[in-house]
Amino acid sequence: MQNYKLTIQYDGGRYKGWQRLGNNENTIQGKIEGVLSEMLGHPIEIIGCSRTDAGVHALGQIANFKIDKDLPCQEIGHYLNRYLPRDISVIKVDKVDEKFHARYQAKAKTYLYKIWNKEYTNPFMRKYSMHVPEQLNLTNMRLSANYFIGEHDFTAFSNAKSKKKSMVRQLYAIEISREGDLILIKICGNGFLYNMARWIVGTLIDVGLGNIKAEAIPDIIASKRRDRTGNMAEAAGLYLQEIHY
Protein backbone atom coordinates (compact mmCIF):
# COMPACT_ATOMS: atom_id res chain seq x y z
CA MET A 1 0.00 0.00 0.00
CA GLN A 2 1.21 3.50 -0.84
CA ASN A 3 0.42 6.29 1.60
CA TYR A 4 -0.05 9.83 0.24
CA LYS A 5 -0.01 13.07 2.21
CA LEU A 6 -1.99 16.07 0.93
CA THR A 7 -1.41 19.71 1.91
CA ILE A 8 -4.64 21.58 1.26
CA GLN A 9 -5.86 25.17 1.20
CA TYR A 10 -9.51 26.13 1.07
CA ASP A 11 -12.05 28.90 1.41
CA GLY A 12 -14.56 27.29 3.76
CA GLY A 13 -17.25 29.91 3.25
CA ARG A 14 -19.73 27.76 1.34
CA TYR A 15 -19.01 24.40 2.97
CA LYS A 16 -20.34 22.64 6.06
CA GLY A 17 -16.83 22.19 7.42
CA TRP A 18 -14.14 19.63 6.76
CA GLN A 19 -15.76 16.41 7.93
CA ARG A 20 -18.03 14.43 5.64
CA LEU A 21 -21.36 13.91 7.39
CA GLY A 22 -23.42 10.94 6.21
CA ASN A 23 -24.46 11.45 2.60
CA ASN A 24 -23.75 15.17 2.67
CA GLU A 25 -20.90 15.81 0.24
CA ASN A 26 -20.90 19.60 0.73
CA THR A 27 -17.78 19.33 2.87
CA ILE A 28 -14.11 19.68 2.05
CA GLN A 29 -13.47 16.01 2.80
CA GLY A 30 -16.45 14.99 0.67
CA LYS A 31 -15.31 17.02 -2.34
CA ILE A 32 -11.75 15.66 -2.26
CA GLU A 33 -12.88 12.06 -1.72
CA GLY A 34 -15.30 12.40 -4.63
CA VAL A 35 -12.57 13.49 -7.05
CA LEU A 36 -10.10 10.85 -5.84
CA SER A 37 -12.76 8.14 -6.14
CA GLU A 38 -13.47 9.18 -9.73
CA MET A 39 -9.75 9.16 -10.52
CA LEU A 40 -9.09 5.71 -9.05
CA GLY A 41 -12.38 4.02 -9.93
CA HIS A 42 -13.33 2.98 -6.40
CA PRO A 43 -14.30 4.71 -3.11
CA ILE A 44 -11.43 6.51 -1.37
CA GLU A 45 -11.49 7.73 2.23
CA ILE A 46 -9.08 10.41 3.37
CA ILE A 47 -8.00 11.17 6.94
CA GLY A 48 -7.87 14.86 7.82
CA CYS A 49 -5.83 16.30 10.66
CA SER A 50 -8.32 18.91 11.84
CA ARG A 51 -12.11 18.92 11.55
CA THR A 52 -12.56 22.61 10.79
CA ASP A 53 -16.07 23.99 11.35
CA ALA A 54 -18.49 25.31 8.75
CA GLY A 55 -17.18 28.55 7.27
CA VAL A 56 -13.62 28.13 8.58
CA HIS A 57 -10.72 28.39 6.12
CA ALA A 58 -7.39 26.58 5.87
CA LEU A 59 -3.93 27.61 4.72
CA GLY A 60 -2.30 24.29 5.57
CA GLN A 61 -4.73 21.45 6.26
CA ILE A 62 -3.09 18.01 6.11
CA ALA A 63 -4.74 14.74 5.04
CA ASN A 64 -3.59 11.29 3.98
CA PHE A 65 -4.99 8.33 2.08
CA LYS A 66 -3.73 4.88 1.08
CA ILE A 67 -4.09 3.07 -2.24
CA ASP A 68 -2.67 -0.14 -3.70
CA LYS A 69 -1.11 1.72 -6.62
CA ASP A 70 2.13 3.67 -6.82
CA LEU A 71 1.19 6.80 -8.76
CA PRO A 72 3.34 9.90 -9.33
CA CYS A 73 2.52 12.67 -6.83
CA GLN A 74 2.37 15.18 -9.67
CA GLU A 75 -0.31 13.14 -11.45
CA ILE A 76 -2.51 13.05 -8.34
CA GLY A 77 -2.04 16.75 -7.69
CA HIS A 78 -2.85 17.75 -11.26
CA TYR A 79 -6.02 15.63 -11.34
CA LEU A 80 -7.27 16.95 -8.00
CA ASN A 81 -6.71 20.58 -8.90
CA ARG A 82 -8.30 20.11 -12.32
CA TYR A 83 -11.57 18.72 -10.97
CA LEU A 84 -11.90 20.23 -7.48
CA PRO A 85 -13.93 23.43 -7.05
CA ARG A 86 -11.75 26.54 -7.36
CA ASP A 87 -12.13 27.34 -3.66
CA ILE A 88 -10.23 24.13 -2.75
CA SER A 89 -6.60 23.68 -3.74
CA VAL A 90 -4.17 20.82 -3.12
CA ILE A 91 -0.86 22.65 -2.98
CA LYS A 92 1.35 19.61 -2.37
CA VAL A 93 1.25 15.81 -2.66
CA ASP A 94 3.90 13.67 -0.95
CA LYS A 95 4.58 9.97 -0.62
CA VAL A 96 4.99 9.17 3.08
CA ASP A 97 5.66 6.18 5.30
CA GLU A 98 2.78 3.71 5.48
CA LYS A 99 2.46 4.40 9.22
CA PHE A 100 1.92 8.14 8.75
CA HIS A 101 -1.46 9.27 10.12
CA ALA A 102 -2.45 12.89 9.53
CA ARG A 103 -4.42 13.24 12.78
CA TYR A 104 -2.73 10.96 15.30
CA GLN A 105 0.84 12.02 14.55
CA ALA A 106 0.23 15.77 14.70
CA LYS A 107 2.13 17.35 17.60
CA ALA A 108 0.57 20.83 17.43
CA LYS A 109 -1.72 23.07 15.39
CA THR A 110 -1.62 26.79 14.73
CA TYR A 111 -4.77 28.77 14.02
CA LEU A 112 -4.83 32.32 12.66
CA TYR A 113 -7.67 34.76 13.26
CA LYS A 114 -8.18 38.02 11.32
CA ILE A 115 -10.07 41.00 12.72
CA TRP A 116 -10.86 44.05 10.55
CA ASN A 117 -10.60 46.75 13.22
CA LYS A 118 -11.90 49.93 11.63
CA GLU A 119 -15.11 51.95 11.81
CA TYR A 120 -16.12 50.99 8.28
CA THR A 121 -16.22 47.45 6.95
CA ASN A 122 -13.92 46.30 4.15
CA PRO A 123 -16.05 44.67 1.40
CA PHE A 124 -13.02 42.67 0.23
CA MET A 125 -12.37 41.23 3.71
CA ARG A 126 -15.95 40.60 4.83
CA LYS A 127 -15.78 36.88 4.03
CA TYR A 128 -12.30 36.46 5.48
CA SER A 129 -12.29 38.46 8.72
CA MET A 130 -14.53 39.60 11.57
CA HIS A 131 -15.41 43.28 11.56
CA VAL A 132 -15.01 45.01 14.93
CA PRO A 133 -15.66 48.77 14.47
CA GLU A 134 -14.53 49.86 17.95
CA GLN A 135 -10.81 50.27 18.54
CA LEU A 136 -9.39 47.31 20.46
CA ASN A 137 -6.90 47.66 23.32
CA LEU A 138 -4.12 45.31 22.22
CA THR A 139 -2.15 45.79 25.45
CA ASN A 140 -5.01 44.34 27.50
CA MET A 141 -5.61 41.61 24.94
CA ARG A 142 -1.97 40.50 25.11
CA LEU A 143 -2.09 40.55 28.92
CA SER A 144 -5.18 38.33 28.95
CA ALA A 145 -3.66 36.01 26.32
CA ASN A 146 -0.86 35.11 28.74
CA TYR A 147 -3.38 33.50 31.10
CA PHE A 148 -4.42 30.99 28.42
CA ILE A 149 -0.89 29.64 27.97
CA GLY A 150 -0.22 26.26 29.54
CA GLU A 151 -2.35 23.20 30.25
CA HIS A 152 -5.95 23.90 31.26
CA ASP A 153 -9.43 22.40 31.22
CA PHE A 154 -11.04 24.44 28.43
CA THR A 155 -14.65 23.37 29.07
CA ALA A 156 -15.70 27.04 29.28
CA PHE A 157 -14.33 27.61 25.78
CA SER A 158 -15.97 24.78 23.87
CA ASN A 159 -19.31 23.76 22.38
CA ALA A 160 -18.36 20.08 22.62
CA LYS A 161 -21.54 18.08 23.17
CA SER A 162 -19.84 15.16 24.86
CA LYS A 163 -18.02 15.71 28.15
CA LYS A 164 -16.80 12.10 28.31
CA LYS A 165 -13.50 12.89 26.63
CA SER A 166 -10.86 15.01 28.30
CA MET A 167 -11.37 18.76 27.92
CA VAL A 168 -7.75 19.43 28.87
CA ARG A 169 -5.57 21.00 26.19
CA GLN A 170 -2.22 22.78 26.21
CA LEU A 171 -1.63 26.11 24.51
CA TYR A 172 1.97 26.96 23.65
CA ALA A 173 1.62 30.52 22.39
CA ILE A 174 -0.83 33.30 21.51
CA GLU A 175 0.57 36.13 19.39
CA ILE A 176 -1.43 39.32 18.75
CA SER A 177 -0.21 41.82 16.16
CA ARG A 178 -1.54 44.66 14.04
CA GLU A 179 -0.96 45.17 10.32
CA GLY A 180 -2.67 48.40 9.34
CA ASP A 181 -6.36 47.93 10.10
CA LEU A 182 -6.02 44.16 10.49
CA ILE A 183 -5.43 42.54 13.86
CA LEU A 184 -3.92 39.06 13.61
CA ILE A 185 -4.19 36.51 16.41
CA LYS A 186 -2.17 33.29 16.19
CA ILE A 187 -2.93 30.46 18.61
CA CYS A 188 -0.71 27.37 18.83
CA GLY A 189 -1.61 24.33 20.91
CA ASN A 190 -1.44 20.56 21.07
CA GLY A 191 -5.11 20.31 20.19
CA PHE A 192 -8.37 22.25 20.09
CA LEU A 193 -11.87 21.43 21.29
CA TYR A 194 -14.96 22.11 19.16
CA ASN A 195 -15.16 25.92 18.63
CA MET A 196 -12.35 26.46 21.20
CA ALA A 197 -10.29 28.83 19.06
CA ARG A 198 -13.34 30.98 18.27
CA TRP A 199 -14.41 31.22 21.93
CA ILE A 200 -10.89 32.23 22.98
CA VAL A 201 -10.69 34.90 20.26
CA GLY A 202 -14.17 36.17 21.15
CA THR A 203 -13.10 36.51 24.78
CA LEU A 204 -9.92 38.33 23.76
CA ILE A 205 -12.06 40.72 21.72
CA ASP A 206 -14.29 41.41 24.74
CA VAL A 207 -11.17 42.12 26.78
CA GLY A 208 -10.03 44.52 24.06
CA LEU A 209 -13.41 46.26 24.20
CA GLY A 210 -13.25 46.58 27.98
CA ASN A 211 -16.19 44.21 28.61
CA ILE A 212 -14.00 41.66 30.45
CA LYS A 213 -10.97 42.41 32.59
CA ALA A 214 -7.76 40.67 31.56
CA GLU A 215 -7.20 39.49 35.13
CA ALA A 216 -10.56 37.64 35.07
CA ILE A 217 -9.35 34.98 32.61
CA PRO A 218 -8.00 32.50 35.23
CA ASP A 219 -11.34 32.53 37.08
CA ILE A 220 -13.26 32.08 33.82
CA ILE A 221 -11.13 29.06 32.91
CA ALA A 222 -11.52 27.57 36.39
CA SER A 223 -15.31 28.08 36.34
CA LYS A 224 -15.77 25.74 33.34
CA ARG A 225 -18.84 27.86 32.51
CA ARG A 226 -19.31 29.07 28.97
CA ASP A 227 -21.64 31.88 30.11
CA ARG A 228 -18.60 33.51 31.75
CA THR A 229 -16.69 33.86 28.47
CA GLY A 230 -17.04 36.52 25.81
CA ASN A 231 -19.03 36.10 22.61
CA MET A 232 -17.86 33.47 20.14
CA ALA A 233 -15.93 35.00 17.23
CA GLU A 234 -17.31 34.51 13.72
CA ALA A 235 -16.18 31.55 11.62
CA ALA A 236 -15.19 33.73 8.64
CA GLY A 237 -12.10 35.12 10.38
CA LEU A 238 -10.59 31.76 11.36
CA TYR A 239 -7.89 29.90 9.40
CA LEU A 240 -6.15 26.61 10.12
CA GLN A 241 -2.67 27.91 9.40
CA GLU A 242 -0.30 25.03 10.03
CA ILE A 243 -0.04 21.47 11.38
CA HIS A 244 3.19 20.64 13.20
CA TYR A 245 4.59 17.09 13.07
Secondary structure, 3 states (H helix, E strand, C coil): CEEEEEEEEECHHHCCCCCCECCECCCHHHHHHHHHHHHHCCCCCCEECCCCCCCCEEEEEEEEEEECCCCCHHHHHHHHHHHCCCCEEEEEEEEECCCCCCCCCCCEEEEEEEEECCCCCCCCCCCCCEECCCCCCHHHHHHHHHCCCEEEECHHHCCCCCCCCCCEEEEEEEEEEEECCEEEEEEEECCCCCCHHHHHHHHHHHHHHCCCCHHHHHHHHHHCCHHHCCCCCCHHHEEEEEEEC
